[in-house]
Amino acid sequence: MRKALISVFLVAAFCLAVRAAALTGWAQEDPEKLAKETPEAAAQKIPKRMEAPQAAYKLPPEQYQKAVAYSRAKYWLHFLGVAYGLLLLLRVLGWRIAPRLRNWAEAVSKRRFVQALIFTPLLFLTLDVLTLPLDLYRQHLARRYDQSVQGWGSWLWDWTKGELIAFVLGGLLIWILYALIRRSPRRWWLYSWLVSLPILVFLQFINPVVIEPLFFKFEPLEAKQPALVTEIEKAVARGGLSIPRERMFEMKASEKLKSIGAYVTGIGASQRVVVWDTTSAKTSIPQTLFVFGHEMGHYVLGHILKSMALMAGLLLVLLFLGYHSMRWAVGRWGERWASRGMDDWASLPVLLLLFSLFGFLAEPAVNSFSRWLEREADIYGLEVTHGIVPNASEAAAGAFQVLGEINLADPNPNPLLEFWLYSHPALGERLVFAQQYDPWSKGQPPKYVR
């Protein structure tokens, strides 16, 4: 829940989307049974959409079992974390923890701004300490399954830095939120949304230059991988655009992680493409070039802005629902919770509870949109590397295979879990799609890069 709370305030709009999660009967097969299942048996269950004459995503038996066990553990942890987070907020309300913290804040100062800077960090710290066991177990899983090499001291320092960021930003944003609730009890949800939009843009802008460097080291990609940058520039030229070298970075992921990845971040002058050093170390240049082409697709196709637009729309809906639900809940149980009204600091756990629930229910829609963006980026990556590497489709398929082997991607995810939890298409599907996508041999024009 710690990162969930951070995201609420970093994403700006007083909207909490709980990130933990838990299995509530959706995975209809026993995790222990699945962990012992053979790759051959699982192959019989691969959906028709994944059948293809080309090579498929495969793992050796021992690694296959590890991938299944790790995936199932993460699924359980996600849904159990959501359930635990909701129950915890209910208990915080029942134990009247927020009113006690409110009383302390009001005793220190009569100024609302000072009260916010006292009350919000204390409430966040209470919630995050109570959910710390889940975060510890999540890191334990990453270490156990060779996804992380980060020591516990370093991990705890990162956790502490995340807390400090949440305290500062959270205190400021909660002060703004409750000022709007006091000023306009019936329209605060709309005004909060309007205020959140520039905050959302600002946080997206500063994230790569202020927040991310607190957790990882970044260096110009050209300084670390000059040969790769030369090949990347061929892809950039083929795409008919300009991504300056100073916007290409390598992240020193190997200090903390064994997994591989890349991403696009920032907006406007801070927008950049980031390749993890683990990616360039564990994939060939053609494979890394496809990975970059994929991220370049996000960059070119404006996916950050589209994602921000979706978040803004979702936030408006959540704030509207939160307003009506909070008004009803405080009116009915406010006396039991010792909350004096919607504008009382002690009502914040109610709002967090409602946004946690609504955010969880919105996960399938958000992830479905994300999977569509990822598929479009895959297409762009295939098209922009076509003709630059000897066989772009095989390079992409090879990159997906390496990604699956190192990151222990689930070889055969449950379709319902995939629908609810996956922000990317299942890796097996992506690998097969990469091999099948070939508009050139069919006399069809490419979708993006011609």
C-alpha positions in Angstrom: 0.0 0.0 0.0 3.0 2.3 0.5 3.5 2.7 -3.3 -0.3 2.9 -3.7 -0.4 5.8 -1.4 2.6 7.4 -3.1 0.9 7.0 -6.5 -2.2 8.6 -5.3 -0.4 11.8 -4.5 2.2 11.6 -7.2 -0.3 11.1 -9.9 -2.0 14.0 -8.5 -5.5 13.8 -8.0 -6.2 12.5 -4.7 -6.9 9.1 -6.3 -5.7 5.9 -4.7 -5.2 2.8 -6.8 -4.1 0.0 -4.5 -1.3 -1.9 -6.1 -1.2 -5.0 -4.0 -3.4 -7.9 -5.0 -4.8 -11.2 -4.1 -6.4 -14.2 -5.5 -10.1 -14.4 -4.8 -10.9 -17.7 -6.6 -10.1 -16.5 -10.1 -7.1 -18.8 -10.6 -9.1 -22.0 -10.7 -6.0 -24.2 -10.5 -3.9 -24.9 -7.4 -0.5 -23.1 -7.5 1.4 -26.1 -6.2 -0.1 -28.3 -8.9 0.7 -25.7 -11.5 4.3 -25.4 -10.3 4.7 -29.2 -10.8 3.1 -29.1 -14.3 5.3 -30.0 -17.2 5.8 -27.7 -20.2 4.4 -30.5 -22.4 1.2 -30.6 -20.4 0.9 -26.8 -20.4 1.4 -26.8 -24.2 -1.9 -28.6 -24.6 -3.7 -25.7 -22.9 -2.3 -22.9 -25.0 -5.2 -20.9 -26.5 -5.8 -21.1 -30.2 -4.8 -17.5 -30.7 -1.2 -18.5 -29.7 -0.9 -21.5 -32.0 1.6 -20.9 -34.8 4.0 -22.9 -36.9 6.9 -20.7 -35.6 8.8 -21.2 -32.4 6.9 -20.4 -29.2 8.0 -19.2 -25.8 9.5 -22.2 -24.1 11.5 -22.7 -20.9 13.5 -25.7 -19.6 11.5 -27.8 -17.1 13.1 -26.5 -14.0 12.9 -22.9 -15.1 9.3 -23.4 -16.3 8.3 -24.5 -12.8 10.1 -21.5 -11.3 8.3 -19.1 -13.7 4.9 -20.6 -12.8 5.5 -20.6 -9.1 6.8 -17.0 -9.2 3.9 -15.8 -11.2 1.3 -17.5 -9.0 3.0 -16.0 -5.9 2.7 -12.5 -7.4 -1.0 -13.1 -8.3 -1.8 -14.2 -4.8 0.2 -11.3 -3.3 -1.7 -8.8 -5.5 -5.2 -9.8 -4.5 -4.4 -10.6 -0.9 -2.7 -7.1 -0.7 -5.9 -5.4 -2.0 -8.0 -7.3 0.5 -5.6 -6.6 3.3 -5.4 -2.9 2.4 -9.2 -2.5 2.4 -9.6 -4.4 5.8 -6.8 -2.3 7.2 -8.5 1.0 6.3 -11.7 -0.3 7.8 -9.9 -1.2 11.1 -8.2 2.3 11.1 -11.6 3.8 10.9 -13.0 1.4 13.6 -10.1 2.1 15.9 -10.4 5.9 15.4 -6.8 6.3 14.7 -7.4 9.2 12.3 -9.3 11.3 14.9 -6.4 10.9 17.4 -3.9 12.0 14.8 -6.2 14.9 13.9 -6.4 16.0 17.5 -2.6 16.0 17.8 -2.3 18.1 14.7 -5.0 20.6 15.8 -3.3 20.8 19.2 0.0 21.8 17.6 -1.4 24.6 15.4 -4.6 26.2 14.3 -3.3 26.7 10.8 -4.8 24.2 8.4 -1.6 24.0 6.4 0.5 23.0 9.4 -2.2 20.5 10.5 -2.0 18.9 7.0 1.8 18.6 7.2 1.4 16.8 10.6 -1.7 14.7 10.1 -0.9 13.4 6.6 2.6 12.0 7.2 1.4 10.4 10.5 -1.5 8.7 8.8 0.6 7.5 5.9 3.3 6.2 8.2 0.8 4.3 10.2 -0.7 2.6 7.1 2.7 1.9 5.5 4.2 0.4 8.7 1.2 -1.9 9.0 1.6 -3.0 5.3 5.4 -3.2 5.5 5.3 -7.0 5.8 3.7 -7.2 2.4 6.4 -5.0 0.9 9.1 -7.1 2.6 7.6 -10.3 1.3 7.4 -8.9 -2.2 11.1 -8.1 -2.1 11.8 -11.6 -0.6 10.1 -13.1 -3.6 12.2 -11.0 -6.0 15.4 -12.1 -4.3 14.3 -15.7 -4.1 13.5 -15.9 -7.8 16.6 -14.0 -8.9 14.9 -10.8 -10.0 16.6 -8.7 -7.4 20.2 -8.5 -6.0 19.4 -5.5 -3.8 20.5 -5.9 -0.2 18.0 -5.3 2.6 19.8 -2.1 3.8 19.6 -0.6 0.3 16.0 -1.7 0.0 15.0 -0.2 3.3 16.7 3.1 2.3 14.7 3.2 -0.9 11.5 2.5 1.1 12.4 5.4 3.4 13.0 7.7 0.5 9.6 6.8 -0.9 8.1 7.6 2.4 9.7 11.0 2.6 8.5 11.8 -0.9 5.0 10.7 0.0 5.0 12.8 3.2 6.0 16.0 1.5 3.8 15.7 -1.6 1.0 14.1 0.3 0.8 16.8 2.9 0.7 19.5 0.3 -1.9 17.8 -1.9 -4.1 16.8 1.0 -4.1 20.4 2.2 -5.2 21.5 -1.2 -7.9 18.8 -1.3 -9.4 19.6 2.0 -9.2 23.4 1.4 -11.4 22.8 -1.7 -13.8 20.5 0.3 -14.2 23.3 2.9 -14.7 26.0 0.3 -17.1 24.1 -2.0 -18.7 21.1 -0.2 -20.7 20.2 -3.3 -18.2 20.9 -6.1 -14.9 20.0 -4.6 -14.6 16.8 -6.7 -14.7 18.9 -9.9 -12.4 21.6 -8.6 -10.0 19.0 -7.3 -9.9 17.4 -10.7 -9.2 20.7 -12.4 -6.4 21.5 -9.9 -5.0 18.0 -10.4 -4.4 18.4 -14.1 -1.4 20.8 -14.0 -0.1 18.9 -11.0 -0.2 15.7 -13.0 1.7 17.3 -15.9 4.3 18.8 -13.5 4.9 15.5 -11.7 5.3 13.7 -15.0 7.8 16.4 -16.1 10.0 16.3 -12.9 9.8 12.5 -12.4 12.8 11.6 -14.6 15.0 14.4 -13.5 14.2 14.7 -9.8 12.5 11.5 -8.5 13.9 8.6 -10.5 17.6 9.6 -9.9 16.9 9.2 -6.2 16.6 5.4 -6.8 18.8 4.6 -9.8 21.9 6.0 -11.5 21.5 7.3 -15.1 24.2 8.0 -17.7 24.1 9.0 -21.3 23.6 5.9 -23.4 26.3 7.1 -25.8 28.9 7.1 -23.1 28.2 3.4 -22.2 27.0 1.9 -25.5 28.4 3.9 -28.4 28.0 1.0 -30.9 24.4 0.6 -29.8 23.7 4.3 -30.2 25.0 4.1 -33.8 22.5 1.4 -34.6 19.8 3.2 -32.8 20.3 6.3 -34.9 19.7 4.2 -38.0 16.3 3.2 -36.5 15.6 6.8 -35.6 16.4 8.0 -39.1 14.2 5.2 -40.6 11.3 6.5 -38.4 11.8 9.9 -39.9 12.2 11.7 -36.5 14.8 13.0 -34.2 15.6 11.7 -30.8 18.7 13.6 -29.7 21.4 11.5 -28.1 21.1 13.5 -24.9 17.6 12.0 -24.6 18.9 8.4 -24.6 19.9 7.1 -21.2 21.2 3.9 -19.6 19.9 3.1 -16.2 22.2 1.2 -13.8 19.7 -1.4 -13.0 22.3 -4.1 -12.3 23.1 -2.6 -8.9 19.7 -3.7 -7.7 18.0 -6.0 -10.3 18.7 -9.0 -12.4 15.6 -8.5 -14.5 15.7 -6.6 -17.8 13.6 -3.7 -19.2 13.4 -0.3 -20.8 10.9 2.5 -20.8 9.9 6.0 -21.9 9.4 8.7 -19.3 8.9 12.4 -18.9 7.1 14.9 -20.9 8.2 17.8 -23.1 11.8 18.8 -22.4 12.2 16.0 -19.9 11.0 13.2 -22.1 13.5 10.4 -22.7 14.1 6.8 -23.6 15.8 4.7 -20.9 17.4 1.3 -21.5 18.5 -0.8 -18.5 22.1 -1.8 -18.4 20.9 -5.4 -17.8 19.1 -5.3 -21.1 22.1 -4.3 -23.2 24.2 -6.8 -21.3 21.9 -9.8 -21.8 20.6 -9.3 -25.3 22.3 -8.9 -28.6 22.5 -5.6 -30.4 19.7 -6.5 -32.8 17.5 -7.6 -29.9 18.3 -4.5 -27.9 17.6 -2.4 -31.0 14.1 -3.9 -31.2 13.6 -3.1 -27.5 14.6 0.5 -28.2 12.3 0.5 -31.2 9.4 -0.6 -29.0 10.1 2.3 -26.6 10.7 4.6 -29.5 7.1 3.7 -30.5 5.8 4.9 -27.2 7.8 8.1 -27.7 6.6 8.7 -31.3 3.0 7.6 -30.9 2.4 9.9 -27.9 1.6 7.1 -25.5 2.6 9.1 -22.4 0.0 11.8 -23.3 -2.6 9.2 -24.1 -2.0 7.5 -20.8 -2.2 10.8 -19.0 -5.5 11.6 -20.7 -6.9 8.2 -19.6 -5.7 8.8 -16.1 -7.3 12.3 -16.1 -10.6 10.9 -17.3 -10.5 8.0 -14.8 -9.6 10.4 -12.0 -12.7 12.6 -12.8 -14.9 9.5 -12.5 -13.3 8.4 -9.3 -13.5 11.8 -7.7 -17.2 12.0 -8.6 -17.9 8.6 -7.2 -15.8 9.3 -4.2 -17.7 12.5 -3.5 -21.1 10.8 -3.4 -19.8 7.7 -1.6 -17.9 9.6 1.0 -20.9 11.9 1.7 -23.1 8.8 2.2 -20.5 6.9 4.3 -19.6 9.9 6.6 -23.3 10.7 7.0 -24.1 7.2 8.1 -21.0 6.1 10.1 -19.3 9.4 10.8 -20.2 9.5 14.5 -18.9 5.9 14.9 -15.7 6.9 13.3 -15.5 10.2 15.2 -15.4 12.1 12.0 -17.0 15.6 12.2 -17.8 15.8 8.5 -16.3 15.5 5.0 -14.0 18.5 5.6 -12.5 16.8 8.7 -9.0 15.4 8.4 -10.3 12.2 10.1 -12.4 11.5 6.9 -9.3 10.9 4.8 -9.2 7.1 5.5 -12.8 7.0 4.2 -11.7 8.6 0.9 -8.7 6.3 0.7 -10.9 3.3 1.3 -13.3 4.3 -1.5 -10.5 5.1 -4.0 -8.8 1.9 -3.2 -11.9 -0.1 -4.0 -12.8 1.9 -7.1 -9.2 1.8 -8.3 -9.1 -1.9 -7.9 -12.3 -2.3 -10.0 -10.9 0.0 -12.6 -7.7 -2.2 -13.1 -9.1 -4.2 -16.0 -10.0 -1.1 -18.0 -6.6 0.6 -17.3 -4.7 -2.6 -18.1 -6.7 -3.3 -21.3 -5.8 0.2 -22.5 -2.1 -0.4 -21.6 -2.1 -3.7 -23.5 -3.3 -1.9 -26.6 -0.6 0.6 -26.3 2.0 -2.1 -25.9 0.8 -4.0 -29.0 1.1 -0.8 -31.0 4.6 -0.2 -29.7 5.5 -3.8 -30.7 4.3 -3.1 -34.2 6.3 0.1 -34.4 9.4 -1.7 -33.1 9.1 -4.4 -35.7 8.6 -1.9 -38.5 11.3 0.5 -37.5 13.9 -2.2 -37.3 12.8 -3.9 -40.6 15.7 -3.7 -43.0 18.2 -2.5 -40.4 18.8 -5.9 -38.7 19.0 -9.1 -40.9 15.7 -10.5 -39.5 13.7 -8.1 -37.4 11.0 -10.6 -36.6 13.5 -13.1 -35.2 15.4 -10.4 -33.3 12.1 -9.4 -31.7 11.2 -13.0 -30.9 14.6 -13.6 -29.5 14.3 -10.5 -27.3 11.0 -11.8 -25.9 12.5 -15.2 -25.3 15.4 -13.6 -23.3 12.9 -11.4 -21.5 10.8 -14.4 -20.4 13.8 -16.5 -19.3 15.3 -13.7 -17.2 12.1 -12.1 -15.8 10.4 -15.5 -15.4 7.3 -14.6 -17.3 4.3 -16.8 -16.9 4.4 -19.3 -19.8 0.6 -19.8 -19.8 -1.3 -17.2 -17.8 -4.9 -17.7 -16.8 -7.0 -15.6 -19.3 -9.0 -13.9 -16.5 -5.8 -13.0 -14.6 -4.3 -11.7 -17.8 -7.4 -9.6 -18.5 -7.3 -8.2 -14.9 -3.6 -7.8 -14.1 -1.5 -7.7 -17.2 -0.4 -4.3 -18.5 1.3 -6.0 -21.4 0.0 -8.8 -23.7 1.2 -12.3 -22.5 4.8 -12.8 -23.5 4.0 -16.0 -25.5 1.5 -14.0 -27.6 4.0 -11.2 -28.2 6.6 -13.7 -29.4 4.3 -15.4 -31.8 2.9 -12.0 -33.0 6.5 -10.8 -33.7 7.1 -13.8 -36.0 3.8 -13.5 -37.8 3.7 -9.8 -38.4 4.9 -9.4 -42.0 2.9 -6.9 -44.1 5.8 -6.5 -46.6 5.6 -10.1 -47.9 1.8 -9.7 -48.2 2.0 -6.5 -50.3 0.4 -4.5 -47.5 1.7 -1.1 -46.3 3.2 -1.0 -42.8 1.1 0.7 -40.2 3.5 3.3 -39.0 6.9 3.2 -40.7 6.9 3.2 -44.5 
